[in-house]
Amino acid sequence: MERFRKYLGMDINLENVSNQQRLEAFGIACRYAPDPPEDFDEFEFGTDFAGQDNIVITVTVELGKIKKIMFGVADAEDPDIIRSLTGPQLNAFLSKKGDQLVGFFDYITG
């Protein structure tokens, strides 16, 4: 998770967040983007891992700057329920997808 700390406090680029075709190049889809974002708001992105397509990346922003990044899994029955990945799940996810995620965060903050 340390490699994502550098994105905290950075501005989120709304134009890049809405470029679905470019996000797909990172294997990520925007699930929710507030339009326009409130002073304190969240963006949700989805990706797949280990045969599951319900991995959720939540990016919390305050005044347009990233304040928190969370990785979770959406409940199969109710996708509005998101649970944090366990330590081993998170380690495996970041080991496999970490470089893609760095590219993704570089893009949405660029």
N, C-alpha and C positions, 0 to 999 in steps of 0.2 A: 504493500500500500504506500510505502514511502515514495515510490516513483510518481505517484499522483499528487503528492503534497504540493508540488510546484504549481499546480493549476488552481489551488485555493487562492482567492483574491483576484483572479484574472477575470476580465470581462468575457461574457459569453457572446458569441457572434450570432445574432438572430437569423441573419441571412443564411449562414452555413448550417444552422440547426434545421432549417426548413428545406435544405437541399437533399431530398430523399435519395436521389440517384447517387450522389457522392457518399452519403452515409452508408448505403448498401455496399460500397466498395470496401468498407471496414467490417461488413457483416452485421451492421447495426441498423435498426429502423427506429424512427421517432414514434413513440406511442402517444405522447402528449406534450404539446408545446403551447403554453399560454400565449394568447395573442390579444393584446400586448401583455407582457408579464407584469404582475403587481410588484410593489416594492420588495416583497418577500414571496417567492414562488418556487415551484418545482417543475423540472422537465423530466420526462420519463422516456427512456430508450429501451428497446428490447434487442436481445441477441439469443443465440443458441449455444448450448454446450452439453457435451456428453449425451446427445440424443434428445435433449430437452430444448424446446424453443420458447421457454417461459422465463428466461433470465432477464431481470430488470436492472437497469442502471438508472438510479435516481440522482439528479444533479439539482441541488438546492442553491438558489441564487438570492442575494439581497442587493437591491439597487443595481442589478445587472452583473454583479460579481459572484463568482462561485464561492459558496461557503461550505458546502458539504457534498461528498460523493459517496453513494452507497450502492452496494451490489447485493441483489436479493433474487429470490425465486417467487414467481407468482403462483398462487394456488390454482390447481387445474380446474377446480369446481367454480371458484370465484376469483377471477384475475385481479380484482381490487384488493385482495388480501395478499400482501407481499411479506415474505419472511426473509430474514438475513440468511446468507449462506453460512454454513458452519465453517469453522477454521479449516478443516481439510478440504471442503468444497471450494472455499475461496482460494486456497493455495493452489489447488489443481486448476481452477479457472484462470487465475492470473498467470500460472506457468504456461498454459496453452494459449491464452488470448492476450497476454500482457502487452506484447508489441503492437498488436492491432489496436488495443485500447489507447496506448500512448499516441498513435497516429490519429485516432478519433478525437482525443482531447486536444491535440495540437490543432486539428482542423476546426473544432467548434470554438476554440479560443483565438483563432487566427484572424 
